[in-house]
Amino acid sequence: MQFDPLKRRDFITLLSGAAAWPLAARAQQPAMPVVGMLNPQSPGSIPYFVDAFHRGLAETSYVEGQNVAIEYRWADDRYDRFPELAADLVGRRVTVIATVANAAALAAKAATSAIPIVFGVGEDPVKLGLVASLARPGGNATGINFFAGEVVAKRLGVLRELLPAASRIAVLANPANVSATSTTLAAVERAAPALGMQIQVYNASTIREIDAAFAALVREQPAALFVAPDPFFQTRRVQLALLATRHVLPAAFSLREYTEAGGLVSYGTSLTDVYRQVGVYTGRVLNGAKPADLPVLQSTKFELIINLSAAKVLGLDIPAGVLALADEVIE
């Protein structure tokens, strides 16, 4: 049987086209979107929060490495690095910037008015200048307010319930976290007099300064310790819980992660849920939603966690009324 040269040429052309088609199709596929995640802490220090962010993305059908890439930037607890890190993400032309921290959100907002920003912040984002209004943000940023300052009075009230006779309360704050710390201290100063408490502030921005602050606390012997919400303190939660227990100092914290590390009591927003919500909103932006049209969410999930093992070491009997209000009791 003879093979017609013309048909042979057509056959080869068909094969060549079939081989080239997948390459051309791949070349025409849109580039994978890139999320720039701006983090206050160090790599590996908050895996549960990063996991929650991933869960939020997954709720909008985005999975890292499959249909979205994530560029992580870590400030290593140095808040002065946020402008540099935000500028780097802008220079890389990421599709959206996501972050959970007042200072990081402000740095991102200052770095770009074009790239969408999804934030988690602990105070009113209108007051911070991130959005025009909660219902209609109006610019390139939106996110969630987790009310770090607003729950201060409640957390102080928990200390009052646990220690009815306490009058002198130490407050540990991070002066490097200017925005969040000033809000917390203002709220503490407003709430303390009504609870019959006198406040003494101790500052710490490094591990060594935490140790120095506790050395001063041992000398001055306040009745209890109130630890201000702060990303650096979150990474040092084990150190803070151990020092408070070692020096028999009842301490109140903002997040459940502190009580899980051995702290006495925590009351505040579920920051894990905040990261999840930021992930969900990031996915919605990737799907085409505009931050200007996405209303700012407000946290509704607050947790009171009590560690009975820590109470036993401190020699405290937790009132039945407080135990009844607890969302979780760690034995």
C-alpha positions as CSV (number, residue, x, y, z in Angstrom):
1,M,0.0,0.0,0.0
2,Q,1.4,3.4,-1.0
3,F,1.2,6.4,1.4
4,D,0.2,9.5,-0.4
5,P,2.9,12.2,0.2
6,L,0.3,14.9,0.4
7,K,-1.7,13.0,3.0
8,R,1.5,12.3,4.9
9,R,2.3,16.1,5.0
10,D,-1.2,16.8,6.3
11,F,-0.9,14.1,8.9
12,I,2.4,15.5,10.2
13,T,0.9,19.0,10.3
14,L,-2.0,17.7,12.3
15,L,0.3,16.0,14.8
16,S,2.4,19.1,15.1
17,G,-0.7,21.2,15.8
18,A,-1.9,18.7,18.4
19,A,1.5,18.8,20.2
20,A,1.6,22.6,20.2
21,W,-2.0,23.1,21.3
22,P,-1.6,22.2,25.0
23,L,1.4,24.6,25.2
24,A,-0.6,27.4,23.6
25,A,-3.6,26.7,25.9
26,R,-1.3,26.8,28.9
27,A,0.2,30.1,27.7
28,Q,-3.3,31.6,27.5
29,Q,-4.3,30.6,31.0
30,P,-4.4,33.6,33.4
31,A,-1.6,34.1,35.9
32,M,-2.2,32.8,39.4
33,P,-3.3,35.7,41.7
34,V,-0.8,36.6,44.5
35,V,-1.9,37.5,48.1
36,G,0.6,39.5,50.1
37,M,0.2,38.6,53.7
38,L,1.8,41.1,56.1
39,N,2.4,39.6,59.5
40,P,3.5,41.3,62.8
41,Q,5.2,38.2,64.2
42,S,7.9,35.8,63.1
43,P,7.6,32.7,60.8
44,G,6.2,29.7,62.7
45,S,5.1,31.7,65.7
46,I,1.4,31.8,64.9
47,P,0.7,28.7,62.7
48,Y,-2.9,28.5,64.1
49,F,-3.7,32.0,62.8
50,V,-2.2,31.3,59.4
51,D,-4.1,28.1,59.2
52,A,-7.3,30.0,60.0
53,F,-6.5,32.4,57.1
54,H,-6.1,29.5,54.8
55,R,-9.5,28.1,55.9
56,G,-11.1,31.4,55.1
57,L,-9.6,31.4,51.6
58,A,-10.8,27.8,51.2
59,E,-14.4,28.9,51.9
60,T,-14.1,31.0,48.8
61,S,-12.5,28.1,46.8
62,Y,-8.9,29.3,47.0
63,V,-6.1,26.9,48.0
64,E,-2.5,28.1,48.3
65,G,-0.3,26.5,45.5
66,Q,-3.3,25.4,43.5
67,N,-5.1,28.6,42.4
68,V,-3.5,31.3,44.6
69,A,0.0,32.1,45.7
70,I,0.8,33.8,49.0
71,E,3.8,36.1,49.6
72,Y,4.5,36.2,53.3
73,R,6.2,39.1,54.9
74,W,7.1,38.9,58.6
75,A,8.0,41.9,60.8
76,D,9.6,39.8,63.5
77,D,7.8,41.9,66.2
78,R,9.4,45.1,64.8
79,Y,6.6,47.5,64.0
80,D,9.0,50.0,62.3
81,R,9.4,47.4,59.5
82,F,5.8,47.6,58.3
83,P,6.4,50.5,55.8
84,E,9.3,48.7,54.2
85,L,7.5,45.3,54.0
86,A,4.3,46.9,52.7
87,A,6.3,48.8,50.0
88,D,7.9,45.6,49.0
89,L,4.6,43.9,48.5
90,V,3.3,46.9,46.5
91,G,6.5,46.7,44.3
92,R,5.8,43.1,43.6
93,R,2.3,44.1,42.4
94,V,0.5,41.5,44.5
95,T,-3.2,41.2,43.8
96,V,-4.3,41.9,47.4
97,I,-2.7,42.7,50.7
98,A,-4.0,40.9,53.9
99,T,-3.0,41.7,57.4
100,V,-4.2,41.6,61.1
101,A,-2.6,44.5,63.0
102,N,-3.4,48.2,63.3
103,A,0.1,49.3,62.4
104,A,0.4,46.9,59.5
105,A,-3.0,48.0,58.0
106,L,-1.9,51.6,58.3
107,A,1.4,50.9,56.6
108,A,-0.3,49.1,53.7
109,K,-2.8,51.9,53.3
110,A,0.0,54.5,53.2
111,A,1.9,52.4,50.6
112,T,-0.9,52.0,48.1
113,S,-4.3,53.5,47.1
114,A,-4.7,51.0,44.2
115,I,-4.0,47.5,45.5
116,P,-7.0,46.1,47.6
117,I,-6.3,45.7,51.3
118,V,-8.1,43.4,53.7
119,F,-7.4,44.1,57.3
120,G,-8.2,43.0,60.8
121,V,-7.8,45.9,63.3
122,G,-8.5,46.2,67.0
123,E,-10.2,49.6,66.9
124,D,-12.6,51.7,64.7
125,P,-11.1,51.7,61.2
126,V,-12.9,55.0,60.5
127,K,-11.0,56.6,63.3
128,L,-7.8,55.0,62.1
129,G,-8.4,56.6,58.6
130,L,-8.6,53.2,56.8
131,V,-12.2,53.6,55.5
132,A,-14.7,56.3,55.0
133,S,-17.5,54.5,56.8
134,L,-18.2,50.9,58.1
135,A,-21.1,50.4,55.7
136,R,-19.4,51.9,52.6
137,P,-15.6,51.8,53.0
138,G,-15.2,53.8,49.8
139,G,-11.5,53.2,49.1
140,N,-9.2,50.2,48.5
141,A,-9.5,48.8,52.1
142,T,-12.0,46.8,54.1
143,G,-11.9,44.1,56.7
144,I,-13.0,43.4,60.3
145,N,-12.9,45.3,63.6
146,F,-12.2,43.0,66.6
147,F,-12.7,45.6,69.3
148,A,-9.5,45.2,71.3
149,G,-10.1,48.4,73.2
150,E,-13.8,48.1,73.8
151,V,-13.5,44.8,75.8
152,V,-10.9,46.2,78.2
153,A,-13.5,47.2,80.8
154,K,-15.0,43.7,80.7
155,R,-11.6,42.1,81.1
156,L,-10.8,44.4,84.1
157,G,-14.2,43.4,85.5
158,V,-13.3,39.7,85.3
159,L,-10.2,40.5,87.4
160,R,-12.4,42.3,89.9
161,E,-14.7,39.3,90.1
162,L,-11.7,37.0,90.7
163,L,-10.0,39.3,93.2
164,P,-12.7,41.4,95.0
165,A,-10.1,43.1,97.3
166,A,-7.6,44.0,94.6
167,S,-6.9,47.7,94.2
168,R,-3.4,48.0,92.6
169,I,-3.3,46.5,89.1
170,A,-0.2,46.4,86.9
171,V,-0.7,46.8,83.1
172,L,2.0,45.4,80.8
173,A,2.0,47.3,77.5
174,N,4.2,47.5,74.4
175,P,5.1,51.1,73.6
176,A,6.4,50.1,70.2
177,N,2.8,49.2,69.2
178,V,1.7,52.9,69.3
179,S,-1.8,52.8,68.0
180,A,-3.1,49.7,69.8
181,T,-1.3,50.5,73.0
182,S,-2.6,54.0,73.2
183,T,-6.1,52.8,72.7
184,T,-5.8,50.1,75.4
185,L,-4.3,52.4,78.0
186,A,-7.0,55.0,77.4
187,A,-9.6,52.4,77.9
188,V,-7.9,51.1,81.0
189,E,-7.7,54.6,82.5
190,R,-11.4,55.2,81.8
191,A,-12.6,51.8,83.3
192,A,-10.3,51.5,86.3
193,P,-11.8,54.2,88.7
194,A,-15.3,52.8,88.4
195,L,-13.9,49.4,89.5
196,G,-12.0,50.8,92.4
197,M,-8.6,50.0,90.7
198,Q,-5.4,52.0,90.6
199,I,-3.3,51.4,87.5
200,Q,0.5,51.2,87.1
201,V,1.9,50.8,83.6
202,Y,5.0,48.7,82.9
203,N,6.5,48.8,79.4
204,A,8.1,46.0,77.4
205,S,9.1,45.7,73.7
206,T,11.7,42.9,74.0
207,I,12.2,39.6,75.8
208,R,14.7,41.3,78.1
209,E,12.3,44.1,78.9
210,I,9.6,41.6,79.8
211,D,12.0,40.1,82.4
212,A,12.9,43.5,83.7
213,A,9.2,44.4,84.0
214,F,8.5,41.3,86.1
215,A,11.5,42.0,88.3
216,A,9.9,45.4,89.0
217,L,6.5,43.7,89.6
218,V,8.0,41.4,92.2
219,R,9.4,44.4,94.1
220,E,6.3,46.4,93.9
221,Q,3.8,43.6,94.4
222,P,0.6,44.7,92.7
223,A,-2.5,42.5,93.3
224,A,-2.8,41.4,89.6
225,L,-1.5,41.9,86.1
226,F,-3.4,43.0,83.0
227,V,-1.5,42.2,79.8
228,A,-2.4,44.5,76.9
229,P,-3.3,43.0,73.5
230,D,-0.2,42.9,71.4
231,P,1.2,40.6,68.6
232,F,4.7,40.6,70.3
233,F,3.1,39.5,73.6
234,Q,1.2,36.8,71.7
235,T,4.5,35.3,70.6
236,R,5.8,35.4,74.2
237,R,2.6,34.0,75.7
238,V,4.4,31.0,77.3
239,Q,7.0,33.3,78.9
240,L,4.3,35.6,80.3
241,A,2.2,32.8,81.6
242,L,5.1,31.1,83.3
243,L,6.4,34.3,84.9
244,A,3.0,35.2,86.2
245,T,2.5,31.8,87.8
246,R,6.1,31.7,89.1
247,H,5.6,35.0,90.9
248,V,2.1,34.1,92.1
249,L,0.6,37.0,90.1
250,P,-3.0,36.5,88.8
251,A,-3.0,37.7,85.2
252,A,-5.7,38.5,82.7
253,F,-5.0,38.2,79.0
254,S,-6.8,39.1,75.7
255,L,-6.7,35.7,73.9
256,R,-7.4,32.1,74.6
257,E,-3.9,31.2,73.4
258,Y,-2.5,32.7,76.7
259,T,-4.7,30.5,78.9
260,E,-3.8,27.5,76.8
261,A,-0.2,28.3,77.5
262,G,-0.9,28.3,81.3
263,G,-2.3,31.8,81.9
264,L,-5.1,32.3,84.5
265,V,-7.9,33.9,82.5
266,S,-8.5,35.5,79.1
267,Y,-11.4,37.4,77.7
268,G,-11.6,38.9,74.2
269,T,-12.2,38.3,70.5
270,S,-11.4,34.9,68.9
271,L,-8.5,36.1,66.8
272,T,-8.5,32.8,65.1
273,D,-11.9,33.7,63.8
274,V,-10.7,37.1,62.8
275,Y,-8.0,35.6,60.6
276,R,-10.6,33.3,59.0
277,Q,-12.8,36.2,58.2
278,V,-9.9,38.1,56.7
279,G,-9.3,35.0,54.6
280,V,-12.9,35.0,53.4
281,Y,-12.8,38.6,52.5
282,T,-9.5,38.2,50.7
283,G,-11.1,35.4,48.6
284,R,-14.1,37.6,47.8
285,V,-11.8,40.3,46.5
286,L,-9.9,37.7,44.4
287,N,-13.3,36.8,43.0
288,G,-13.9,40.4,41.9
289,A,-15.5,42.2,44.8
290,K,-14.3,45.7,45.4
291,P,-13.2,46.7,49.0
292,A,-15.2,49.9,48.6
293,D,-18.4,47.9,48.4
294,L,-17.6,45.3,51.2
295,P,-18.9,46.6,54.5
296,V,-16.5,46.4,57.5
297,L,-17.3,43.4,59.6
298,Q,-17.5,43.6,63.4
299,S,-16.5,40.7,65.7
300,T,-19.4,39.0,67.5
301,K,-17.4,36.0,68.9
302,F,-15.9,36.8,72.3
303,E,-14.5,34.1,74.7
304,L,-14.0,33.9,78.4
305,I,-11.5,31.1,79.1
306,I,-10.4,30.1,82.6
307,N,-7.4,27.9,83.5
308,L,-8.3,26.0,86.7
309,S,-4.8,24.5,86.9
310,A,-3.3,28.0,87.0
311,A,-5.9,29.1,89.6
312,K,-4.8,26.2,91.8
313,V,-1.2,27.1,91.6
314,L,-2.1,30.7,92.5
315,G,-4.2,29.6,95.4
316,L,-7.4,31.1,93.9
317,D,-10.9,29.8,94.2
318,I,-12.8,30.8,91.1
319,P,-16.3,32.0,92.0
320,A,-19.1,29.8,90.7
321,G,-20.7,32.7,88.9
322,V,-17.6,33.3,86.9
323,L,-17.2,29.6,86.1
324,A,-20.8,29.6,84.8
325,L,-20.1,32.5,82.4
326,A,-16.9,30.8,81.0
327,D,-17.0,29.6,77.4
328,E,-14.3,27.1,78.3
329,V,-12.6,25.9,81.5
330,I,-9.2,24.3,81.2
331,E,-8.7,21.7,83.9
